[in-house]
């Protein structure tokens, strides 16, 4: 499917989703704070089908692209763009699974609560249980950065040790992750306010990288 077709499909849903906006294949809540929350329509091998990826992305972890480390594909299947009931079915799936999930996370502290509370996954599809298993570097990096943003030093030390335990130092991007995380933790130990300001700067930079500056909320 072409990007314009995906965008048009999402715009059909907007009248029933107050507080959301559409940019290309991305449906997201606005204004955007430290966490991007939404649904991304991704193309399939079949040119007339697509996937609907529900996700929350911690923008205080600096990247230049959308990441789907925290979320799952709605219905865990491809959607038929030409089926007349697709817009309605997608809307109901977003209402049923998407909105309850997205409503749980608005700030870094919510992310900490979400990732440390396994009981909530009973409310959502089985796919959610595997996503939030706490077995990868992105999981621990997010918890580390969120702990620093919330001023939780003891928790940050725990998450830093967990992060180091799963990193593969033979891989360049994981070396870079450790270097960045170490720098931020040392800054937090020396000057907590500056570390938190650094995370706020990364939020702004990531929003800019995603070309979503027009939808940004003021940082407080």
Secondary structure as UniProt FT lines:
FT   HELIX           3..13
FT   HELIX           14..16
FT   TURN            18..19
FT   STRAND          20..23
FT   TURN            24..25
FT   STRAND          26..29
FT   STRAND          35..43
FT   TURN            47..48
FT   STRAND          49..58
FT   TURN            59..60
FT   STRAND          71..80
FT   TURN            81..82
FT   TURN            84..85
FT   HELIX           86..93
FT   HELIX           94..98
FT   HELIX           99..102
FT   TURN            103..104
FT   HELIX           108..116
FT   HELIX           118..123
FT   HELIX           126..131
FT   HELIX           137..149
FT   TURN            150..151
FT   HELIX           153..166
FT   TURN            169..170
FT   HELIX           172..190
FT   HELIX           192..209
FT   TURN            210..211
FT   HELIX           213..215
//
